[in-house]
Amino acid sequence: MARLDPQALVEHLDRLYRAAWALCGSREEAEDLVQETAARVLARPRQLHGQDELAYLIRALRNTFLLSRRTASRRPQVRATLDQVEAVEPRRDTRPEAVIESRELFATISALPDDFRLALVAVDVAGLSYREAADILETQEATIASRLYRARDRVARALADDTSASAREGAASSRSLRQ
C-alpha cells in the first residue's frame, strides 16, 4: 500500500483540469471542481490500494463531480437574465478559432449521457488506459471500448452538424449580401 504524494496532485493538475472541463462543460466549473477535489484529497492522508496516482485522482474527481451534481439537483435553480450578465474579456494570447473550437468540443462532451461522457473523459481527456478507466468506472474493458466508440461517434456527428449548419448560414448570408 502506497501513500498518495501531495506532489502527485500538482503533477496531474493539467489532466485533472481537462477531465473536469469535459465533465462540466465550462472552464469555470472545471476550475471549481478541480479545486474541490484537491481540497478533499489533501484534507487527510490517502492510501493507494494497487492503483496509480492518476487513476486515484480521476476517480476522486469523478466522485466529487457526481456529489456536486446530486447536491445541486436538490437546490432551487436561479436563472440569470441578460441584464445581469456581464461580458467576459477573452484572452488575447490564443487564437480565437481554437478557443471557440475547444468550447464547442467540451460543450458537446458535457452534453453526452453520463456513461459515455465518463468513459470519454477518462480515456481521451485524462489519458487513462482502458483497464484503468474500467476500474474507475467499475465496469469491463469491453464496455469502455463500446462506450468510447459511441461517445466519439456522437461527438463527431454533433460537431459535423454544427460545422455544416455554420456553412449553410454563411452561404445564405453571402447570397443575401450579393443581392
C-alpha positions as CSV (number, residue, x, y, z in Angstrom):
1,M,0.0,0.0,0.0
2,A,1.5,3.3,-1.1
3,R,0.6,6.8,0.2
4,L,-0.6,9.4,-2.2
5,D,2.1,12.0,-2.5
6,P,0.7,15.6,-2.5
7,Q,3.2,16.5,-5.2
8,A,1.5,13.9,-7.5
9,L,-1.6,16.1,-7.3
10,V,0.4,19.1,-8.6
11,E,1.9,17.0,-11.4
12,H,-1.6,15.8,-12.6
13,L,-3.4,19.1,-12.3
14,D,-3.5,19.7,-16.1
15,R,-5.0,16.3,-16.8
16,L,-7.5,16.8,-14.0
17,Y,-8.5,20.2,-15.3
18,R,-9.1,18.8,-18.8
19,A,-11.1,15.9,-17.4
20,A,-13.1,18.3,-15.2
21,W,-13.8,20.6,-18.2
22,A,-15.1,17.7,-20.2
23,L,-17.3,16.6,-17.4
24,C,-18.7,20.1,-16.6
25,G,-18.7,21.7,-20.0
26,S,-17.4,25.0,-18.7
27,R,-13.9,26.3,-17.7
28,E,-15.2,28.0,-14.5
29,E,-17.0,24.9,-13.2
30,A,-14.0,22.8,-14.1
31,E,-11.7,25.0,-12.0
32,D,-14.1,24.8,-9.1
33,L,-14.3,21.0,-9.4
34,V,-10.5,20.6,-9.5
35,Q,-10.1,22.9,-6.5
36,E,-12.8,21.0,-4.6
37,T,-11.2,17.6,-5.5
38,A,-7.8,18.8,-4.4
39,A,-9.1,20.1,-1.1
40,R,-10.8,16.8,-0.4
41,V,-7.7,14.7,-1.4
42,L,-5.3,16.9,0.6
43,A,-7.6,17.1,3.7
44,R,-6.3,13.8,5.0
45,P,-3.6,11.3,4.1
46,R,-4.7,8.8,1.4
47,Q,-3.7,5.2,0.8
48,L,-3.5,3.8,-2.7
49,H,-4.6,0.2,-2.9
50,G,-2.8,-1.0,-6.1
51,Q,-3.8,2.0,-8.2
52,D,-1.5,4.6,-9.7
53,E,-1.9,8.2,-8.6
54,L,-3.6,9.5,-11.7
55,A,-6.3,6.7,-11.6
56,Y,-7.0,7.5,-8.0
57,L,-7.2,11.3,-8.7
58,I,-9.5,10.8,-11.7
59,R,-11.8,8.6,-9.5
60,A,-11.8,11.3,-6.8
61,L,-12.6,13.9,-9.4
62,R,-15.5,11.8,-10.8
63,N,-16.9,11.2,-7.3
64,T,-16.6,14.9,-6.4
65,F,-18.4,15.8,-9.7
66,L,-21.2,13.3,-9.0
67,L,-21.6,14.5,-5.4
68,S,-21.8,18.1,-6.6
69,R,-24.4,17.2,-9.2
70,R,-26.5,15.4,-6.6
71,T,-26.2,18.3,-4.2
72,A,-27.1,20.9,-7.0
73,S,-30.1,18.9,-8.0
74,R,-31.6,19.4,-4.6
75,R,-31.2,23.2,-4.6
76,P,-33.6,25.6,-6.2
77,Q,-32.4,26.9,-9.6
78,V,-31.9,30.6,-10.2
79,R,-31.7,31.8,-13.8
80,A,-29.8,35.0,-14.8
81,T,-31.3,37.4,-17.2
82,L,-29.4,39.2,-20.0
83,D,-29.3,42.4,-17.9
84,Q,-27.4,40.6,-15.2
85,V,-24.8,39.0,-17.4
86,E,-21.5,40.8,-17.9
87,A,-19.3,40.2,-21.0
88,V,-16.1,38.5,-20.2
89,E,-12.9,39.8,-21.8
90,P,-11.4,36.9,-23.8
91,R,-7.7,36.1,-23.6
92,R,-5.7,37.8,-26.3
93,D,-2.8,35.3,-26.3
94,T,-4.7,32.5,-28.0
95,R,-6.2,32.1,-31.4
96,P,-9.9,32.9,-31.4
97,E,-10.7,29.9,-33.5
98,A,-9.0,27.5,-31.1
99,V,-10.9,28.9,-28.2
100,I,-14.2,28.6,-30.0
101,E,-13.4,25.0,-31.1
102,S,-12.4,23.9,-27.6
103,R,-15.5,25.4,-26.1
104,E,-17.7,23.7,-28.7
105,L,-15.9,20.4,-28.1
106,F,-16.1,20.5,-24.3
107,A,-19.8,21.6,-24.5
108,T,-20.5,18.7,-26.8
109,I,-18.7,16.3,-24.5
110,S,-20.6,17.6,-21.5
111,A,-23.9,17.1,-23.3
112,L,-23.3,13.3,-23.7
113,P,-25.1,10.8,-21.5
114,D,-23.2,10.1,-18.2
115,D,-21.8,6.7,-19.2
116,F,-20.5,7.9,-22.5
117,R,-19.1,11.1,-21.1
118,L,-17.3,9.4,-18.1
119,A,-15.7,6.9,-20.4
120,L,-14.6,9.6,-22.9
121,V,-13.2,11.8,-20.2
122,A,-11.3,9.0,-18.5
123,V,-9.6,7.7,-21.7
124,D,-9.4,10.6,-24.2
125,V,-9.2,13.6,-21.9
126,A,-7.4,12.2,-18.8
127,G,-5.3,9.7,-20.8
128,L,-6.1,6.6,-18.7
129,S,-5.8,3.2,-20.2
130,Y,-9.0,1.2,-20.9
131,R,-8.2,-1.0,-17.9
132,E,-7.7,2.0,-15.6
133,A,-10.9,3.5,-16.9
134,A,-12.8,0.2,-16.4
135,D,-11.5,0.0,-12.8
136,I,-12.5,3.6,-12.0
137,L,-15.9,3.3,-13.6
138,E,-16.4,-0.2,-12.2
139,T,-17.1,-1.9,-15.5
140,Q,-15.5,-4.1,-18.1
141,E,-12.8,-3.0,-20.6
142,A,-15.1,-4.1,-23.5
143,T,-17.8,-1.8,-22.1
144,I,-15.4,1.1,-22.0
145,A,-14.4,0.3,-25.6
146,S,-18.0,0.3,-26.8
147,R,-18.9,3.4,-24.8
148,L,-15.9,5.2,-26.2
149,Y,-16.8,4.3,-29.8
150,R,-20.4,5.5,-29.3
151,A,-19.3,8.7,-27.5
152,R,-16.7,9.6,-30.1
153,D,-19.3,8.9,-32.8
154,R,-21.8,11.2,-31.2
155,V,-19.2,14.0,-30.6
156,A,-18.1,13.7,-34.3
157,R,-21.6,13.8,-35.6
158,A,-22.6,16.7,-33.3
159,L,-19.5,18.8,-34.4
160,A,-20.1,17.9,-38.1
161,D,-23.7,19.0,-37.8
162,D,-22.6,22.3,-36.2
163,T,-20.0,22.8,-39.0
164,S,-22.5,22.1,-41.8
165,A,-25.1,24.4,-40.2
166,S,-22.5,27.2,-39.9
167,A,-21.5,26.7,-43.6
168,R,-25.1,26.9,-44.7
169,E,-25.7,30.1,-42.6
170,G,-22.5,31.6,-44.1
171,A,-23.6,30.7,-47.7
172,A,-27.1,32.2,-47.1
173,S,-25.7,35.4,-45.6
174,S,-23.2,35.8,-48.6
175,R,-26.1,35.3,-51.1
176,S,-28.1,38.0,-49.3
177,L,-25.2,40.4,-49.4
178,R,-24.8,39.9,-53.2
179,Q,-28.4,40.6,-53.8
